[in-house]
Amino acid sequence: MGTEREGLMQSKTPRGAYILSLAGSVIILVSAIIEFVFSAVFTFIPFIGLLGIPMVILSIIGIIIAVVALVLSTRLGGLTNEGMVHTVGAVLLIISIISFFTNLMGGFVLGFLLLLIGSIMALTWKP
């Protein structure tokens, strides 16, 4: 009977939120790097070069956002304090919304959705 009760209890760390947000962050980072490479190439094409410079700046911001999301997602896997998990979840939620506008629609939409669902799971997590 003790094992049934232990199986029904939630884990001491937000595993589902960690896995989903980490996967979303990796996809967003990959899409940001791809966007940076293509926008850097466009800066060397005549007549399109002026459009490529803002895209390079936007893709650099996207890479920074993706790295911050990756660091916070990694940090989320080791947190046990409910308040800290909710704080990181709120920041990841904001980052996921920002990533939708900075990284090829949030990492090909899949990265945005995974990070969004992971951050919502972190916000609703209870030990």
Secondary structure, DSSP 8 states (H G I E B T S, - for coil): -HHHHHHHS--SS-HHHHHHHHHHHHHHHHHHHHHHHHHHHHTTSTTTHHHHHHHHHHHHHHHHHHHHHHHHHHHHTT---HHHHHHHHHHHHHHHHHHHHHSHHHHHTHHHHHHHHHHHHHHT---
